[in-house]
Amino acid sequence: MLASPARMIIPANGMQSTRLLFMGSRAQERYYRVRFIPVLPSSADSFDQSADDQQAYKNTLAAQVTLLTGFGTLLFVRPDKVVFDTRLKDEKDTYSVHNAGNSVIALDFVKTCHVEITTQCSAIAQHYVLPGRTYTFTKEPDKVHSFVLQEGRAERTISFSTT
């Protein structure tokens, strides 16, 4: 995995693009956690700050708390030949989503609502189902489960009632 640029400066209220290039075999799907870790500027980091600017910045830190925020994401590298094969199974006490394909699928906007009181819903969630894995819903009385199944760019809404 190659990232460009290798280092970046993101000013307050700013944004910066980065490019990630995968250069390996795509026979099977791969997963990466990409993290952006904050650092305090120093002359060795080539942040284009003069020594006076760095000293002034350090002086402001002496009397206050500094919060540095890092962030990250998951990167999915799909195989050359993607096969989506999602199997939905409705059983007595459970409803399951099995990924029999070779690439990750997403269950987006997952929520459970009361059948009669439609404003009484769980928090919305998102789940990824890796190849060969199953996500299972436990059926509850008087509840409706719903989600958007995402297979690549294709989407379909699915809901099932447990009454």
N, C-alpha and C positions, 0 to 999 in steps of 0.2 A: 504494500500500500504506500503510495507516494502522496504527500500533502504539499500543496503549493498555495501560498507561501509557507515556508517552514515556521516563520514567526510573523506575528502581526500586532499592530497597535490598534485597539478599538477605543476611540475617545468616548467620553460621556455622551450619551444620546446619539451615538454613531453606529455604523454597521460596517462589516467587512466581509467580503466573499472569500471563500477558500475552495480550492479544487482538490478532490480526492480521486486518485487514479489507481485502479486495481490492475496489476500486471501479471497475475498468475493464471493457473488453469481454472477454467470455469466448468469443470466436469460436474461438480456438485456445489450446492449453495454454501456460502460462507457468511459469517457474522462478525462484525467488528463494533467495539464500543469506542467512539471517538470522543476524546475529552479535550477541552480547552481550559488550561490551567493559568490563572492570573499570577503575575509577578510584579513586584515593585520595580520601577525603572532604576537602572544603574548605568554607569558609563560603559561597562563591559557588554551591555545588552544592545548597544547601538540604537537607542530610542531617540536619537537626534535631539538630545537635551544638552544644554551647556552645563558646565560644572556648577555655575551659579543657580541655574534652574533646579538642578538636582538638590542642591543644598537648601534652597527655599522650600522645596517639596518636603524634604526631610524635617525641616523646622516646623512645618504645619502638622506633621505627624506626631510631634513630641507632646502636643497638648490635646490630642483627640484620638478617638478610636477610628481605625481604618477598616473598612469592610471590603474585601476583595471577593468577587463572585466569579466562579468558574461555571461552565456549563458543558453539556455533552449530549450525544445522540447515539442511536443505534444505526449502523449501516448494514444493509442487507445487499449482498452481491449475489444476484440470481444466476443459476446455471445457464449455459448456452441454449439448451432445449428445455424450456419451462413446461411442466405438465401440472395443471390444476385438476385435482380430483377430490372434491370435498363431499363427504358422506354425512348426511344428517340422519340421526336415528332417534325416533320417538318411542320411548319405552314407558312402562307404568309409572315409575318414580323419577325418571331422569329424561333429559333431552340432551343428546351429545352431538358435537361437531367434530368429525374425524378428518384429518388431513392425510389422504392417501397419495397426494401428489409429491413433487420433488422441490417445491418452493413454499415459503411461508405464506400463510393467509392471515388476514386481520379480521377480527370481530370488532367493529367500531360502533359507537353509540349504544353500547350494551346497557340495558336498564330493565328493571322489574317494576311494574305498576300494579296497583290494585285494580281489579276488574271494574268495580262500580265507582270508585273514587279516583278518577284518572289523574288528579293532581298529586296523589300520594305515590311517589315514585322513588326508587333508589337513585343514588348518584350515578351519573353516566360514566362508563368506563370503556377502556379499549384493551383487547387481549390479542396477542399474537399466538398462532398455533403453528408450531414448527412441523416439518414433514415427519409423518409417522406418529404424531401426538394427537391427543384428543382433549377437547375442552368440554366439560360436562356441567349442565345446569341441573340443579335439584328443583323438582317441581314443588310448588307451595300452593295450598288451597287459595282460590280466589285471586290469583296473580296472573299477569300476562308478561311474558319475557319477550323482548324484541332486540334486534341488532341489525347492523348492516354488514353483510358478508362481502369482503373485498378480496377478490382473486386477481391480482395484478391491477389493471385499470377497470376491470369489470366489477360492478357492484349490484347487489340485490338485497332488498329488505326482507327480513324473516321475523315472524312473530308467532308465538304459540301460547295458547291459554292452558291453564292447569285446572279449569273448573270441570 
